[in-house]
């Protein structure tokens, strides 16, 4: 799996860009999208106006304190802006890498049976182009004629070429990739600005990132808490006057800013953007933040067998002779019948005979050999050499072939064939005209480590279901060996769609992986539809994620990143609220201790003066945002524990930690403030 190199957290170019973007985000029209930080900005502006007024009125004793409060309130907004800009900057760095892959390309447009050289930017949907070896594919499209090897490293980062051909599930090509052999005719499927690369750049930059339902709900909660604390602070002013305490507006503003959830309010957007950025680093493109979040809550995962659980090609694993036939003679006949067979199965038979019995491939042209290709009608293939007629294929067809030539069928043959099928393999019977030699055991090779990956998904609380067109016996054997929780045999596109709807009707979130046009309905129905980049255009458009590496087992990383996003948001929300609780003990006693000396018992931090207590809390409130930016961008490390264990861990680490850290931080700042006589 090729992954994009992760951008360094404090990359100088990103930091410089983030500082510039943070200034732009002070614009109230931008800030209003974040209610919490918008209130902080308004509060900072109010204190600044009061500061200017007091300065010109000659209240110099108050101006110094108010100046520091105003500066740290502006810093609070600036640090929140910087956190969001840093997350966006990392995405823009990825987008710049992608943008560099897009070059000005000339295209061979086919029009009225003539080749016309035109700029790639002038191509429109349904135009047809010819692309030869060494040329860049000028736009997204479908191969309508020809077959070629294509280097997709510019998009996927994977240097190994892939085959693209007309028809089937390997016909989609992406603009910016390079044909390295042969030629193909491509029908363009996207207008300029609508290509896959354009969408990638737009999505990676996050310019139109949609907020997820949970993020919106959390924003509403934070806005509600902000309104409540605003009412509390407003009501404190007449209460203080009634008690004979004069509260200045800057002090009330400081109280408000310290009590509202500024920490999570300042980091919320950065957490979501960083989650999408982590997916891009794994070469997975999410169409929205909603898809990333849904991945973290997936209950059921549907996977195709071929290419996902198995390597995708059946391999010869054993030669099983019958009667008095020697295994070497069976291997020799099987290899002769397979020398011209270019399928992976045929090549594996040749290799197995070579490895087990040192049988080398032979040059049969001089021996007047005539190869018989496989066909769907005969369901067998082979070779005629002189008087020998060697065939390999489906058991019933080879038995019929042998009987037609006067053979007697060995009684043990049926038992061998049934045993292989029952164990999930495919039996190929080999015969030399009237004599049956034995059976080749073709087996779907389970991908290395797949059983452990499914066990890890199970630990995450996910149920895995294998979907295959195989018969129930073969499907059951593969399911048992691979360790999936359930399977559906002889599945059709309608079967996949019905299964997804049944799971969703039970309130479950479903993820589906697919690459073919027949997978498109299921990908569109699934809560998380991961389309393979190597698949068809229909599949890529139906899914809400695209895996650029076309590696179906990457669902593990997708789910982990989704869960990491949810856990990070929950952990920082817990930390933020716990923070506010601790700050009560700094500001409330400081505000009223003169009039109500008994409140001194709440001053557990023994802060120097009321002014230093308020200033220390405001400074801590700003600095904690900048301190948590690395955690927001990298995310809280996910471990496959149960929900209860994760909740307990977060409450202990971020809940208790969120209470303890402010006590230490505010006290340390208070000592510095008192030593420097800042308040």
ABEGO torsion letter per residue (X at the ends): XBBBBBBBAABAAAAAAAAAAAAAAABAAAAAABAAAAAAAAAAAAAAAAAAAAAAAGBAAAAAAAAAAAAAAAAAAAAAAAAAAAAAAAAAAAAAAAAAABBBBBBBBBBGGBBBBBBAAABBBGBBBBBBBGBBBABBBBBABEBBBBBAAAAAGBABBBBBBBEEAAABBBBGBBBABEBBBBBBABBBGABAAAAAAAAAAGAABBBBAAAAAAAAAAAAAAAAAAAAAAAAAAAAAAAGBBBBAAAAAAAAAAABBAAAAAAAAAAAAAAAAAAAAAGBBBABAAAAAAAAABABBBBBABGAABAGBBBBABBBBBEABBAAAAAAAAAAAAAABABAAAAAAAAAAAAAAGBBBBBAAAAGBBBBBBBAAAGBBEBBBEABBBBBEBAAAAAAAAAAAGBBBBAAAAAAAAAAAAAGBBBBBBBBEABBAEBBBBBBBBBBGAAAAAAAAAAAGBBBBBBBABBAAAAAAAAAAAGBABBBBGBBAAAAAAAAAAAAAAGBBBBBBBABAAAAAAAAABABBBBBAABBAAAAAABABBBAAGBAAAAAAAAAAAAAAAAAAAAAAAAAAAAAAAAAAAAAAAAAAAABAAAAAABAAGBABAAAAAAAAAAAAAAAAAAAAAAAAAEBBBBBBBAAAAAAAAAAAAAAAAAAAAAAAAAAAAAAAAAAGAX
